[in-house]
């Protein structure tokens, strides 16, 4: 399966009349498969925890807040609710607990765990989702008390990524992140914990060589490590192909703009509005996992690329950051970041902080940043004014209605790297490739077709100016 990176930036993405856009087709396909409610919790009908599928149906949310205010804790739990619904769950109840630190045994303490067991029994829930990352011990002991399946925020996000990954690279990245998460949590249930290969563990054993052999859990660990090594090799090959395309754009000195921000902030909608890309748009968290690269132009005709990237979230699992590092390099290697913020969100300031933490982690902290306040048509005016005070250079837009898009394009044009050289040249007609590059990489001030060739007055990058020098005196 090809990703958007497989398309050269010069290619025009055209959809024949009457044919649904690619994004619409992807949305239909994603909605075609829904989970069926009423299935068992799987705690009673399997023998090994690691082979349970992550089927989320009727869930109860539990959060522990150790700092901040109750409002912050409530906002975090609301976000967890949206994550659970994106994964296909029905949220029945949500509770929070104030503690100085999570309980090392059951995360929420024995008493609260028993109270949680009563809530799950009363509501008929079959899954508990914790708003945090649980240790293997906490996971096991909490399940022993509440008697239903327990997962944490990290496993939930990984499940959403697994549902939404479409390209071969995206699927490999998600699988690597899932295996990285699973490996330290791998455990047997019942007799499988010490189940062994038995006897000689092979046909070559003999006197002095017979022993217990590998346990089942040791075999699983070995196989997971081997699979992770294979995935890393495959991803390294894919990175090489993307680097070649990126180097080609650098050689042509086409500026790169990355659209980044919190999940569901409207990044894909903004890309569609700016370029007509037709990529998938859905009101759901992590709708976009496979980056799209499209070409756009400034009002004065200068070309640049726009990259739509995977969204970020509070406490983004480090396994995902590592697995998607090659994809996130699109942000770190860009000339400008459009940091899209959902102005209608209840707590946009924390979204800004969470995204900038990831920027720092992937080495994009020094890249110029233009904050884009999206969804202003649905946002509270006072909230927008507060954001403008916090981010004086921000641009207000609505990707849905198109309001403010012209101002955004002008701001992007002003923020792009300046062109280095002014040239005046008469380019022979057999060098039409140079004229094309001037239009693509530079800014044409004047152009005239003469008997000797194309007369150009333009501002161009230094490297292209050198190729035009021989025609400057013509």
Buried (B, 14 or more C-beta within 10 A) or exposed (E): EEBBBEBEBEEEBEEEEEEEBBBBEBBEEBEEEEEEEEEEBBBEEEEBBBEBEBBBBBBBBBBBBEEEEEEEBBBBBBBBBBBBBBBBBEBBBBBBBEBEEBBEBBBBBEEBBEBBBEBBEEEEBBBBBBBBBBBEBBBBBBBEBBBBBBBBBBBBBBBBBBBBBBBBBBBBBBBBBBBBBBBEBBBBBEEBEEBBBEEEBEEEEEEEEEEEBBBBBEBBBEEBEEEBEEBEEBBEEBBEEBEEBBEEBEEBBBBBBBBBBBBBBBBBBBBBBBBBBBBBBBEBBBBBBBBBBBBBBBEEBBBBBBBBBBBBBBBBBBBBBBBBBBBBBBBBBBBBBBBBBBBBBBBBBBBBEBBBBBBEBBBBEEBEBBBBBBBBBEBEEEBBEBBBEEBEEBBBBBBBEEEBBEEBBEBBBEBBEEBBBEBBBBBEEEBEEBBEBBBBBBBBBEBEEEEEBBBBEBBBBEBBBEBBEEBEEE
